[in-house]
Amino acid sequence: MFEQNQWWGYRHTSGSLQAKRYWGPLDIQEAQESPFCAAVVGPFWASDREDALKKVELMTSVHERRTI
């Protein structure tokens, strides 16, 4: 079984996806306040950055809300 860490991510207004390790609520708060983040998701569990990016893509494409 793979070790998992908590991650969070966002879809940039340009459409690019970002996945980052989650260390605390301030990470997400700053992204939520940014005019450049179209959608912010997390924290969630993922095994690595690639896995986290897949989850960010799924969660930000399925939901239209700014924060999930």
ABEGO torsion letter per residue (X at the ends): XBBBBBBBBBBBAAGBBBBBBBAEAAAAAAAAABAABABBBOBBBBABAAAAAAAAAAAAAABABABX
